[in-house]
Amino acid sequence: MRTLINTIMAMTVTATPALAATESGSGNSGIFVWIFFGFCALIVVAQIVPTLLLLAGMIKGVVSKGEEKEKAPTS
């Protein structure tokens, strides 16, 4: 068991510098990357708009049914 713990610790210590590396090619995004991100954002917005409209309709339906029950005469 002690050998296993020592092996894991040795692997963790040697892997730490690899995890600390920074600036590994960031900032070289071309125009096509930004076009791709814009296209993805367009898809997300196109999905959100109908969802919000459906949610508003459901809330309106629940509220209007609640008002109808209050106005209904009790016999």
C-alpha positions in Angstrom: 0.0 0.0 0.0 2.9 2.3 0.8 4.4 1.7 -2.6 1.1 2.6 -4.3 0.9 5.9 -2.4 4.5 6.8 -3.2 3.9 6.0 -6.9 0.8 8.2 -7.0 2.6 11.1 -5.2 5.6 10.8 -7.6 3.2 10.9 -10.6 1.4 13.9 -9.2 4.5 15.9 -8.5 5.9 15.3 -12.0 2.6 16.3 -13.7 2.3 19.6 -11.9 4.5 21.7 -14.3 2.4 20.5 -17.2 -0.8 21.7 -15.5 0.8 25.1 -14.8 1.6 25.9 -18.4 0.0 29.1 -19.6 -0.3 31.0 -22.9 -0.2 27.9 -25.0 -1.3 29.3 -28.3 -4.3 31.3 -27.0 -5.3 34.5 -28.8 -4.8 33.2 -32.3 -8.5 33.0 -33.1 -9.2 33.7 -36.7 -12.3 35.1 -38.4 -13.7 31.7 -39.0 -13.6 30.9 -35.3 -15.7 34.0 -34.5 -18.1 33.2 -37.4 -18.5 29.7 -35.8 -19.2 31.2 -32.4 -21.7 33.7 -33.9 -23.5 30.8 -35.7 -23.7 28.9 -32.4 -25.1 32.0 -30.6 -27.7 32.4 -33.4 -28.8 28.8 -32.8 -29.1 29.3 -29.1 -31.1 32.5 -29.5 -33.4 30.8 -32.1 -34.1 28.1 -29.5 -34.7 30.5 -26.6 -37.2 32.8 -28.3 -39.9 30.2 -29.0 -39.3 28.7 -25.5 -40.0 32.1 -23.9 -43.2 32.5 -26.0 -44.4 29.1 -25.0 -43.7 29.7 -21.3 -45.5 33.1 -21.4 -48.5 31.3 -23.0 -48.5 28.6 -20.4 -48.4 31.1 -17.5 -51.2 33.1 -19.1 -53.3 30.0 -19.4 -52.8 29.0 -15.8 -53.6 32.5 -14.6 -56.7 32.8 -16.8 -58.1 29.4 -15.6 -57.6 30.5 -12.0 -59.6 33.6 -12.6 -62.4 31.6 -14.3 -62.8 29.3 -11.3 -63.1 32.3 -9.0 -65.9 33.9 -11.2 -67.8 30.7 -11.7 -71.1 30.5 -9.7 -71.3 27.8 -7.1 -74.6 25.9 -7.2 
